[in-house]
Structures are given as C-alpha cells and as structure tokens.
Amino acid sequence: MQQNYAGLEKIEAKIYSFGTFQIIAQFNPERIRSSAAKTDEESIRNRTCFLCGSNRPKEQQGIDVDGKYTILVNPYPIFPEHLTIPLNEHLPQNIEPYFSDMLQLSRQLPDFTIFYNGPKCGASAPDHFHFQAGTATVMPVNPEIEKILILYGDLLFQDEQIMIRSVGKQYLRKFIFLSSASEQELARRFEQIMNILEERGQEDEPMMNILSAYKNGKWTIIIFPRDKQRPWQFDEEGDRKILMSPASVEFGGLSVLPRKEDFDRLSKDDLVSIYNQVTINDADFELIKKKIKNCL
C-alpha cells in the first residue's frame, strides 16, 4: 500500500478546457483493478468480499465510526488522501437507508468530499455497502460549482431551509444540487427525489453517483443521475478502445485512465462522447426537473 501511494508522484495528468469548466485526465495504472472490475452477479458470487473485515489483510487497519463503519486507506489511491468507508455488515450497495450516514460522515470529515457509487455506477464492490472519500478540493467540480450554478443553474425549489438547483448538458454531466444546514430537510428532500428517479424503472436502485460535502455549517449534495454504466469505448478493441469506467470521481471531473495508450490518445471529443453516454439523457432529465418542481 505504501508503494501505491508513493506511486502517485509518477501519475501523469492532462487538463482539457471546456471554456467555463475543465476535465482532468489522470493516467493511473494501479486503478486497473477498479476500472476493469467484473461486477456481474456471477463474478461477484465467485470471489470473496475484499471489504469484509474478516477478508481484509491484517495490515489494513481502520478507524471505527460508531461501530457501524470502518474508515480505511484505499490501497489503490486516486488522490493523496483517498479513503474507503465500508459498512461493517455485508449488505448490498443501496443509498436510501444510509443517506443520513453520508451526511454525518461529511460533517465528521469536513476536509473531505464523501462520494457514493451506485451498484452499476462504478462500485467495484456492489455487494458490500460503502462510501469513499477524497480531499475536498481534488475534483474540478468542487472549485467550479459556484460558477457553474450561476452560469447554468436552474432553480427547482427554494425556501428558508433548502435550495435545490439543476445543471444540464452545458456541463456534460447533468446533476441535481442541494444545499442546506438541516440534515432532516436534506434527508426528506432526498427521499422525494429518489422516488421521482425510481419512476424511470431502472433495475435495482436508480443509477446515480453522489458527492457530499460539509462546510461552514451547511451541506452541499450533488446527485448525478445516469443512463449507462460504461460507454461503448470500454468494450472496443484496438485504437477504438478506451478503458474508462465512469464513477463519482469522473463525474466530478477527474477522468481516471489505467492504460497509457488511452491516456495518450484521449481527445476532447472522446470525453464528450463518453460523458454524453453515461449521464442521463436530455428528455428524462427535463421530465425529472419538472416533477421536482411540481412535488416539492
């Protein structure tokens, strides 16, 4: 693990400017295990769970959180401070019962962004519920969010307790943004939004990635609804192949590529194509926005 963190110094990065925002591509060969992870039911059944305490290496010690979670150092980091926070029980990835836990973890770790990958949205262990966390400023979406909301934000709902906005295709990754100082109000509104997203009829829970942060007494939540787990480039061969499996970090603007050849030839057009495939389509997003405005 120490060697993997030392290897971060050798990671290569490129910045792609889209005028009002940027996407960073990161060549990180150690992430091949996550990017190419087989998450189908048979593959999951035929391997031991690496997040269960009984299966983790003895040297992978963690910090207990209220007897419910364990904070671990991620053995294959994307950033210098990269945490994995598994539930102490072996239960599947499903955010609804644990959204309030995400808020509490954000308050306990204010220097971090807590993120959640849905079972078909980048989670390499969809059978064991977990969050991850990274330094709060490491993803481009964090320093960009205020500007992006001003430029592209559509106000869906606001009262004295909460503000809810959306951002559309101008940002490549459509999202719903919530900001509030009330944990109870955030949980209530999140449940309502989940009910709307569930009307899309996707298998298991609605496809999504979520970022959560706590600063100056207030939470900010970004929900990225999705259409697809991986772009067509992932399954291609030869020069058409790009091994990129978008998860929360990619939706946050940091695109991780474990293969050097993909990193070297990646273009802005490739990024546009990949993000357009995995983010929610325009028509469904507009319908969801309308439903949020009508029901909140």
C-alpha positions as CSV (number, residue, x, y, z in Angstrom):
1,M,0.0,0.0,0.0
2,Q,2.8,2.4,0.9
3,Q,4.3,1.7,-2.6
4,N,1.0,2.5,-4.2
5,Y,0.8,5.9,-2.5
6,A,4.4,6.7,-3.4
7,G,3.5,5.9,-7.0
8,L,1.1,8.8,-7.0
9,E,4.1,11.0,-7.6
10,K,4.6,9.4,-11.0
11,I,1.0,9.8,-12.1
12,E,0.5,11.8,-15.3
13,A,-2.3,14.3,-15.8
14,K,-3.7,16.5,-18.6
15,I,-6.2,19.3,-18.4
16,Y,-8.9,19.6,-21.0
17,S,-10.6,23.1,-21.0
18,F,-14.2,23.4,-22.0
19,G,-14.3,27.2,-21.5
20,T,-16.2,27.6,-18.3
21,F,-15.0,24.3,-16.8
22,Q,-12.3,21.7,-17.1
23,I,-11.8,18.0,-17.0
24,I,-8.6,16.4,-15.8
25,A,-7.4,13.1,-17.3
26,Q,-5.2,11.1,-15.0
27,F,-3.1,8.1,-16.1
28,N,-3.1,5.8,-13.1
29,P,-2.1,2.2,-13.8
30,E,-2.9,0.9,-10.3
31,R,-6.6,1.7,-10.9
32,I,-6.9,-1.1,-13.4
33,R,-8.4,-3.3,-10.7
34,S,-11.3,-1.0,-10.2
35,S,-11.7,0.3,-13.8
36,A,-11.8,-3.2,-15.2
37,A,-13.6,-4.9,-12.3
38,K,-16.2,-7.5,-13.2
39,T,-19.3,-6.6,-11.4
40,D,-21.8,-9.1,-12.9
41,E,-23.6,-11.3,-10.5
42,E,-21.6,-14.5,-11.3
43,S,-18.3,-12.7,-10.8
44,I,-19.4,-11.3,-7.5
45,R,-20.6,-14.7,-6.4
46,N,-17.3,-16.4,-7.2
47,R,-15.0,-14.0,-5.3
48,T,-14.5,-13.2,-1.6
49,C,-15.6,-9.8,-0.5
50,F,-12.5,-7.6,0.0
51,L,-14.4,-5.1,2.1
52,C,-15.5,-7.6,4.8
53,G,-13.3,-7.3,7.9
54,S,-12.6,-11.0,8.0
55,N,-11.2,-10.9,4.5
56,R,-9.0,-7.8,4.7
57,P,-5.3,-8.1,5.1
58,K,-4.2,-7.8,8.8
59,E,-2.1,-4.8,8.0
60,Q,-5.1,-2.9,6.6
61,Q,-6.2,-1.4,9.9
62,G,-9.0,1.1,10.1
63,I,-10.8,3.7,12.3
64,D,-14.1,2.7,13.8
65,V,-17.1,5.0,13.3
66,D,-19.8,4.4,15.9
67,G,-19.4,0.6,15.5
68,K,-21.2,0.9,12.1
69,Y,-18.4,1.8,9.6
70,T,-14.7,1.5,9.3
71,I,-12.5,4.2,7.7
72,L,-9.8,2.5,5.6
73,V,-7.0,3.9,3.5
74,N,-7.8,3.0,-0.1
75,P,-5.0,0.6,-1.2
76,Y,-5.2,1.8,-4.9
77,P,-5.5,5.6,-4.5
78,I,-6.6,8.2,-7.0
79,F,-5.5,11.1,-4.8
80,P,-3.0,11.5,-1.9
81,E,-5.8,11.2,0.7
82,H,-8.2,8.5,-0.5
83,L,-10.4,6.7,1.9
84,T,-12.8,3.7,1.6
85,I,-15.6,3.6,4.3
86,P,-17.3,0.2,4.3
87,L,-20.3,-0.7,6.4
88,N,-19.4,-3.3,9.0
89,E,-22.1,-5.6,7.7
90,H,-22.1,-7.3,4.4
91,L,-25.1,-5.7,2.8
92,P,-25.5,-4.5,-0.8
93,Q,-24.8,-1.1,-2.2
94,N,-28.1,0.9,-1.8
95,I,-28.0,4.5,-0.7
96,E,-31.5,5.1,0.6
97,P,-31.1,3.6,4.1
98,Y,-27.7,5.3,4.5
99,F,-28.1,8.8,3.1
100,S,-28.2,10.3,6.6
101,D,-25.0,8.4,7.4
102,M,-23.4,10.1,4.4
103,L,-24.4,13.5,5.8
104,Q,-22.9,12.6,9.2
105,L,-19.7,11.4,7.7
106,S,-19.4,14.6,5.8
107,R,-19.8,16.6,9.0
108,Q,-17.2,14.4,10.7
109,L,-14.7,14.7,7.8
110,P,-15.1,18.4,6.7
111,D,-11.8,18.4,4.8
112,F,-13.1,15.6,2.5
113,T,-15.7,15.1,-0.2
114,I,-17.7,11.9,0.6
115,F,-18.8,10.0,-2.5
116,Y,-21.2,7.2,-3.3
117,N,-21.0,5.0,-6.4
118,G,-24.2,3.1,-7.2
119,P,-24.1,-0.7,-7.8
120,K,-23.9,-0.2,-11.6
121,C,-22.2,3.2,-11.5
122,G,-18.6,2.5,-10.7
123,A,-18.8,0.5,-7.5
124,S,-16.2,-2.3,-7.7
125,A,-17.9,-4.0,-4.7
126,P,-21.6,-3.6,-5.3
127,D,-22.3,-6.4,-2.9
128,H,-20.9,-4.6,0.1
129,F,-22.2,-1.1,1.0
130,H,-19.5,1.5,1.2
131,F,-18.6,5.2,0.7
132,Q,-15.4,6.7,-0.4
133,A,-13.8,10.0,0.4
134,G,-11.1,12.3,-1.1
135,T,-9.6,15.6,-0.3
136,A,-12.3,18.2,-0.7
137,T,-10.6,20.2,-3.4
138,V,-9.2,17.4,-5.6
139,M,-12.1,17.1,-8.1
140,P,-12.7,20.0,-10.5
141,V,-16.4,20.2,-9.7
142,N,-15.6,21.5,-6.2
143,P,-13.9,24.8,-7.1
144,E,-16.2,25.1,-10.2
145,I,-19.6,24.6,-8.5
146,E,-20.5,28.1,-7.6
147,K,-19.6,29.5,-11.0
148,I,-21.4,26.6,-12.8
149,L,-24.6,27.2,-10.7
150,I,-24.6,30.9,-11.6
151,L,-24.0,30.2,-15.3
152,Y,-26.1,27.1,-15.9
153,G,-28.2,26.6,-12.8
154,D,-32.0,26.2,-13.0
155,L,-33.7,26.9,-9.7
156,L,-36.1,24.0,-8.9
157,F,-37.0,24.8,-5.3
158,Q,-36.0,27.2,-2.5
159,D,-37.3,28.1,0.9
160,E,-35.7,29.1,4.2
161,Q,-34.3,25.6,4.8
162,I,-33.1,24.3,1.5
163,M,-32.1,25.2,-2.1
164,I,-32.4,22.8,-5.0
165,R,-30.9,23.5,-8.4
166,S,-30.1,21.6,-11.6
167,V,-27.4,21.9,-14.2
168,G,-27.9,20.4,-17.7
169,K,-25.9,19.4,-20.7
170,Q,-23.7,22.5,-20.7
171,Y,-21.6,20.8,-18.1
172,L,-21.5,17.4,-19.9
173,R,-22.7,15.8,-16.6
174,K,-26.2,16.7,-15.7
175,F,-26.8,17.0,-12.0
176,I,-29.2,18.0,-9.2
177,F,-27.7,20.2,-6.4
178,L,-29.0,20.5,-2.9
179,S,-27.7,22.9,-0.2
180,S,-29.0,23.1,3.4
181,A,-28.0,23.4,7.0
182,S,-30.7,21.0,8.0
183,E,-29.9,17.3,8.0
184,Q,-33.6,16.4,8.4
185,E,-34.6,18.6,5.5
186,L,-31.9,17.2,3.2
187,A,-33.0,13.6,4.1
188,R,-36.6,14.4,3.4
189,R,-36.0,16.1,0.1
190,F,-33.6,13.4,-1.0
191,E,-36.2,10.7,-0.4
192,Q,-38.7,12.7,-2.6
193,I,-36.1,13.0,-5.4
194,M,-35.3,9.3,-5.1
195,N,-39.0,8.5,-5.6
196,I,-39.0,10.5,-8.7
197,L,-35.8,8.9,-10.0
198,E,-37.3,5.4,-9.3
199,E,-40.1,6.2,-11.8
200,R,-37.6,5.7,-14.6
201,G,-37.8,2.0,-13.9
202,Q,-34.1,1.2,-13.8
203,E,-33.1,-2.2,-12.3
204,D,-32.1,-2.1,-8.6
205,E,-31.8,1.5,-7.4
206,P,-31.8,4.4,-9.8
207,M,-28.4,4.7,-11.5
208,M,-26.5,7.6,-9.9
209,N,-23.4,8.9,-8.3
210,I,-23.5,11.3,-5.3
211,L,-21.0,13.8,-3.8
212,S,-21.4,15.2,-0.3
213,A,-19.5,17.9,1.4
214,Y,-19.9,19.9,4.7
215,K,-18.6,23.4,5.1
216,N,-19.5,26.5,7.2
217,G,-22.4,24.7,8.8
218,K,-24.0,23.6,5.5
219,W,-24.1,20.5,3.4
220,T,-23.9,20.5,-0.4
221,I,-25.1,17.4,-2.2
222,I,-24.6,16.7,-5.9
223,I,-26.7,13.9,-7.5
224,F,-25.6,12.7,-11.0
225,P,-28.4,10.6,-12.5
226,R,-27.2,8.2,-15.1
227,D,-28.3,6.2,-18.2
228,K,-25.4,3.7,-18.5
229,Q,-22.6,2.0,-16.6
230,R,-19.9,2.2,-19.2
231,P,-19.5,3.8,-22.7
232,W,-19.2,1.7,-25.9
233,Q,-15.5,2.5,-26.0
234,F,-14.9,0.3,-22.9
235,D,-15.7,-2.9,-24.8
236,E,-14.0,-2.0,-28.1
237,E,-10.7,-3.4,-29.3
238,G,-7.6,-1.7,-30.7
239,D,-7.5,2.0,-31.3
240,R,-11.2,2.4,-30.6
241,K,-10.9,1.1,-27.0
242,I,-10.8,3.5,-24.1
243,L,-10.8,1.7,-20.7
244,M,-12.7,4.3,-18.7
245,S,-15.4,3.3,-16.3
246,P,-17.0,6.5,-15.0
247,A,-17.8,6.7,-11.3
248,S,-18.2,9.6,-8.9
249,V,-14.6,10.8,-9.4
250,E,-15.1,11.0,-13.2
251,F,-18.4,12.8,-12.8
252,G,-16.5,15.2,-10.5
253,G,-14.3,16.0,-13.5
254,L,-11.3,13.7,-12.8
255,S,-11.2,11.0,-15.5
256,V,-9.0,8.1,-14.5
257,L,-7.3,6.0,-17.2
258,P,-5.3,3.0,-16.2
259,R,-3.9,2.4,-19.7
260,K,-1.2,4.7,-21.1
261,E,-2.3,4.3,-24.7
262,D,-5.8,5.5,-23.8
263,F,-4.3,8.5,-21.9
264,D,-2.0,9.4,-24.7
265,R,-4.7,9.5,-27.4
266,L,-7.7,10.8,-25.4
267,S,-9.3,13.8,-27.1
268,K,-11.9,16.3,-26.0
269,D,-14.3,14.6,-28.5
270,D,-13.7,11.3,-26.7
271,L,-14.6,12.9,-23.3
272,V,-17.8,14.5,-24.8
273,S,-18.8,11.1,-26.2
274,I,-18.2,9.2,-23.0
275,Y,-19.9,11.6,-20.7
276,N,-22.9,12.0,-23.1
277,Q,-23.4,8.2,-23.0
278,V,-23.3,7.7,-19.2
279,T,-25.1,10.8,-18.0
280,I,-28.9,10.9,-18.0
281,N,-30.5,11.8,-21.4
282,D,-31.9,15.2,-22.0
283,A,-35.6,14.2,-22.2
284,D,-35.6,12.3,-19.0
285,F,-33.7,15.0,-17.2
286,E,-36.2,17.7,-18.2
287,L,-39.1,15.4,-17.0
288,I,-37.3,14.9,-13.7
289,K,-36.8,18.6,-13.2
290,K,-40.5,19.2,-13.9
291,K,-41.6,16.6,-11.4
292,I,-39.2,18.0,-8.8
293,K,-40.7,21.5,-9.3
294,N,-44.2,20.2,-9.1
295,C,-43.8,18.0,-6.0
296,L,-41.5,19.9,-3.7
